[in-house]
Amino acid sequence: MPQTIPTPLRPETLVFVDTNDGEESFELSDPTQVEGQNIRVLKVDDSGNAANYVYNGTTIATLFRKGEIAHLFATGGAWFGGQPTRDDVIPRILDETGAVALEIQSAGPEPVNYLVLKNAEAGGTPSLVASGEDTNIDISLTPKGTGGVILYLKYIVDFFTNKVMEFVPGGPNCVNNLVATNSITGSPVSLYADGADNDIQLTLRGKNGGGVDLSLPATAGGGPLVISVGAGAPDTSSIADVPTKIVFDAIIQDLTDIGVYV
């Protein structure tokens, strides 16, 4: 039985067909619903297996080569237009089941910035890049509702591609993690441990003989060092006459005594 592409479809819809598992036939569920439209089917593999467009039980068009694209019409006609060009208008891309995989929307009547998806040679990294007329262009990823954006990260780099932060898995079945929170005016930002365990230590350490710097404001009377023990009230100690950078064994020992390891 041919694979059915559900209709109606938006004009200029692009449907991917993968024939790696063998010959693939496809048809429109109701060809009359795409009257006057141009539905494009793209063969995405180079297996050599055929992709056949079937209309009323008859094969109308066959795609053999990777990147070959067929333009289908309600009357059962089809023509081949080669590979899609840079100027093709493709508002929606469907997967092989006919479901929407990607929708492309315009930001306004005269957009000038856009995304470029780049492939890579062996050993390279595919990339998604902002491009356009503006000199500096952000990329925004926005989830729906209360959903989040999940990123599988190895590094965070700066504008010069220097490594800023590295993420190292703690093991195959990790259950604890760090949480960083922002704040409203007058409240502190925070970095704390969270996860499935009831009691989780937070470790800060330097490399080899390096220490851990606690930077306090270099103002009269010094800045406060706040140490919270368990669920009790925080113990706030004011440290006078200290430089901006504080690294000394006494504080390290005090923190160690209450179970904060650095």
N, C-alpha and C positions, 0 to 999 in steps of 0.2 A: 504493500500500500504506500502511495506517495505521502511524504510529509506535508501537512497542511499548514499554509501560512494564513493565519486568521485575518479576516477583513471586518470592518473597513480599516484602511491604512491612510496615513497622511501622504500627500503628494511628495514624490522624491524620496520615499522611505528606502533605506538600504538594508537588505537582509543578508546575513552571512550564511554560507552553506559550507560545511566541512565534510569531505568525503573520505577522510582517512580510514574509516571503518568499512569502506566499500561504496558501491554505487549508491547515489542518493537522488531520489525523485521528489519533486515538490510541486504543489499546486495551490491556487488561491481558493479559500473556502467559499467565497461568493464573488466571482469575477465582476459581477455587475456593480458592486460597491466601489470599484476603483475605476469606473468609467471616466476616460479622459485623463487619468493620472499616469504617472510614470513610476512604477515600482522596480527597483533595481536589486538584483541578486548577485552577490559577489562570491566567487569561489576562493576560499582562504587557505587551501592546502595545495601541495604539489604532488599528491599521491598518484596522479594519473587516472584515478577513478572518475567516472562521469557524474555530472550533476545535471539532471534532466528536468526541464519545465514541462509539466503535464497539464493539458487543458482538455476537459471532457474525455479523459482516458487516452488522449493522444499526445505523444511527445512533440512539443513545438520547438524547443531549443535545447541545446546541450552545451554545457561548459566543461572544458577539459583542462585548461591551463590555470595555474595559480594566478590570481589577480584578474582573471577574465570576468567580465560583468555583463549580465543580460538585463535588458530593459523590457519589462512585461506590461501588457495592456489587457484591458477587460475583454476585448474581442478574441483573445487567444493569440494575438500577434506578439512577436518579440524581435528585438534586434540587438546586436552586439556593439557595445561602445568602447571596448578596450578597458584599460584601467581607469579608475576615477581620477579626475584632474584636480588641481589646486582650487579651481573655481567652482567645483561641484557644490550644489546646495543640498545638504543632507540634514534635515531637522531632527530625524530620529534614526538610530541604529538598533536593529532587532537581533536577538540571538537566534540560534537554530530552531528554537521552539516557537518563535514568533513573538516572544515577550520583549518589551522594551529594555534594551541594555544601556542605552545612552541617548539623552535628549539634548539638543543644542539649541539654546535660546539667545536672542539678541538682547543686549543691555540697553538698547535705545536706537534711535533713528540713525545715528552716526558714530558707531563704536570704532575706536582706533587701536585698541589693545586686544591681544588674543593669546591663546595658548599654542605652543608648538610641542608636539610629541615626537621625540627623536629615538630611533633605534640605535643599536651599537654593534660594532664588530666584536670578534672573539676577544674576551678579556675586558671589554668595555662595559659601560653602565647605561642602559636606556634612561632617558630623562624627560621630564615634563617642564617646559621652560616658558616663562612669560616673555612676550615680545610685543612690539607695536611702536607707536609714535612717541610715547612718553619716555623720558630718560629713566625714571625709577618706577617700577611696576610691582605691586604686591601680588601674591597669589592667595586667594581666600578659599578655604574648605569649610562649608557650612552644613552641619547635620540637620536633620528634621526633628522638630519637637525637642524632647529631652535626650535625644541620641547624641553620641559623641563621635569624635574622629579618632580612629585607631591607626596608629603609625607604628610600624615595625622598624625601630631605629637601631643603628649601630653607633653612629656618631652624630653630634651636632657641631657644625662648623660655623665660623664667622664669615664676614663678607670677603675675606681674603682666602677662604677655604682652609684656614687653620683650625685644627681640632680644638673645640671648647669643652666638650663633654663626651665621654665614652660610656656606653651601656654594656655591662658585662653580665650575662645570665648567671644567677647563683646556683643553677642546677635545673634538671628537667621538670621538677614539680614544685616550683616556688609558690609560696602562699603569702609572703609578706612583701611590703613595698614602701617606698617613700611617697609622701604627699606634700606638695608645695601649694600654699594658699596665698592669695593676695589679700588686701584688706581695705576697709573704709578709712576715712580720715581719722587719725588719732589712735588707730589700732595697729599692732605689729603684723608684719607678714610672718609666715611660719613655714618650717620644714620639719616634718615629723614622720615617725614610723607608723605604719598601719598594716593590717592584714588579718589572717585567720587566727594567729596565736594571740593569747591574752596579754602576755608580757613580751615585748620586743625591744631589744637594745638598739641604740643608734650609735654607730661607730664612725668617728672622724679620725683620720690619721694622715700624716705626711709620708713622703717617700723616703725610704732608708733613714738617714739621720735627720730628715726634715721634721719640723714641728707643726703645730696647729696654731694659727694666729687668730686671736679674738680682737677685733677692731672696735674700740669704743670711741665716742666723740672726745676730741682733745679740747674740752671746755673746762672752765673753772669748776673744780670739784669732781671732774671726771664723769663718765657715764655710768649708768647702773648695770651691774651684772646680775641678771635674774636667774635664779636656780629654783626650779619647781621640783619638789620631791613627791612622787606618787600623786595622789589626788588632793594633797594638802595645799594650803596657801603658799604662793611662791615666796622664797627667801630672797629679798632684794638687798644686795650689798653695794653701797656706794664706794667707788674706788677713786681716791683723790690723787691728783698730781701724777697721772699716768700718761705715757705717750699714746699716740693713736694706735700703735700695734703693741699688743701685750702677749708675750710668750715667756712664761716663767713656770718653774716646776711646782710652786705652791698651788696655783690654780688647777693645774693638771691633777695634782694629788687629791685636791678637794673634790673635783668632779669624779675621780676614780672611786673615792670613798662612798659616794652615793650611787654608784653603778652606772655612771656615764663614762664610757671608755673612749679615749682620744689617742 
